Amino acid sequence: MLSDWLQNAWTTLFFFLIRPMWKWVLRRATGKCELLRITYEERKGAKRTLKIERSLKLSNVPYLHQLSKEEDVDILVAAEEVMRIKQIVPEVHMKFRGDFQNCLCQICGYKRLTREVEMMRKTPYSQENPEHEEKLMKLWEILMPDEKLESRKSKQWSIIGFQGEDPMTDFRGMGILGLNQLLYFAIQYSDQLKHLLSRSHHPKYGYSLAIVGINLTNMIYQALVNGPLRTHFYNIAEKAPRIQDFHEVYCHVFWEFDKFWFDEEPVDIMQFGPMRDKFNRKLLHKLSKSQTILQSEFQKKE
């Protein structure tokens, strides 16, 4: 109890006294506000944007603090207002406006992406929805072009890694997001996903492709909602990240998990839970490094 009180007291002291005093000292010494110093000291990418985001979040100026919370912001107007509040002269600091706009665009875009992904996750797969059914059939056609599906409910679904005769039941946790990610991988990188499907049938180290894919959707969804994926997105996109960028992360993570699974040589499929958690820890550790970009060789554009 005492340690909690001391921790809270220190946090309060730091944010309301020490940090403002230190910022004042630095501004007097350098002639630059914190936001301006960050754009001068850090190159574009995650390190700069994360520091800008933190500065806005901890600001005691209501307008700046609110910018850290909103997802729909007029970027041009916001940049002008920040320069006015912080007395940043555009003729002197010519790059600030563009650098700050890019950072703010990334910050707001990440929030919009999180909202879009959440809406997909909350949308249940429905057999009554023709679009959902069409996507599911498309997944089968891409992965199994030489084998006709005998009926909508069939044991054949286990070939591509679903648990039962009706894949709809496997999408309950991640909703239509789980199917959208599998289908994106299948359409964009069909050869690579077919390669994973072939490996998933290994007599000793095999796994259920679709079920693993849905589990990995949940993994990167958690990394998105909780924030670690900001590192990747702030490094790859000068502008707002899109849903396609999120799906690209999924393709990379699936590819890397397959390699990890075979490298670990699990005793049987019952080891999936511990192996998944171990892989997730490695992923989060990688994302804790400011320079991280999640991209496989096959995803690099010519």
Secondary structure, DSSP 8 states (H G I E B T S, - for coil): -HHHHHHHHHHHHIIIIIHHHHHHHHHHHHS--HHHHHHHHS-TTHHHHHHHHHHHHH-SSHHHHHHTT-SS--HHHHHHHHHHHTT--TTTSTTHHHHHHHHHHHHHHHHHHHHHHHHHHTS---TT-HHHHHHHHHHHHHH-TTS----SS-GGGGGGT-SSS-GGGGGTTTHHHHHHHHHHHHHHSHHHHHHHHHHHT-TTT---HHHHHHHHHHHHHHHHHHSTTHHHHHHH-SS---HHHHHHHHHHHHHHHHHHHHHH--SSGGGHHHHHHHHHHHHHHHHTSTT-----GGG---
